[in-house]
Amino acid sequence: MKIGPDDLLLIIDVQNDFCPGGALAVADGDAVVPVVNQLAARFDHVVLTQDWHPAGHNSFASSHPGAAAFSSVTMPYGPQTLWPDHCIQGTVGAAFHPDLVTDRAELVIRKGFRAAIDSYSAFFENDRITPTGLAGYLRERSLRRVVMAGLATDFCVQYSALDARRLGFETAVVLPGCRAIDLGGSLAAATAAMREAGVALVEEIA
């Protein structure tokens, strides 16, 4: 796969809480940082996403007395995994990894800031209706392909990739620049879903 002038690199949630030592650490999550930095240096257009929860967010297990982290509940918008408190607005955990090069980012999309609804995708809240505005941004900039890397493969990367395809964008995920949580086989399911939707899963970029 070669990078073109109409391509955008979407760097997803490379934040302290998703890296080793964080509140919702993804195994080996910090290993994506050098890969993502190398990719960013080669793209003309870069966008970052940032999980940005208010304290007491409804997706936190702590907001549901007696519920365990990583269990599931039903919200008005459907099933919701309950997470440890993470990426709380203004905290060190919500900050980008200190080694992530962010200077070339043209836009930062913050998501999950509505207390009653979680947000995995860079394009929509988990109700699948409320947009972040990213699709409009891409269209107004005439950007046609979205190349993704970040955390985690089976949640925010997958949801973003499927939505990008649903919205008509060419979509690729750079697997060496991603790591997964892998809850109960979620990585295999995510990989299959992305392939079926026409997402290119690539190992390297020429």
Secondary structure, DSSP 8 states (H G I E B T S, - for coil): ----TTEEEEEE--BGGGSTTSTT--TTGGGHHHHHHHHHTT-S-EEEEEE-B-TT-TTBGGGSTT--TT-EEEETTEEEE-B-S-SBTTSGGGSB-TT---TT-SEEEEE--STT----SSSB-TTS-SB-SHHHHHHHTT--EEEEEEE-IIIIIHHHHHHHHHTT-EEEEEEEEEE---STTHHHHHHHHHHHHT-EEES---
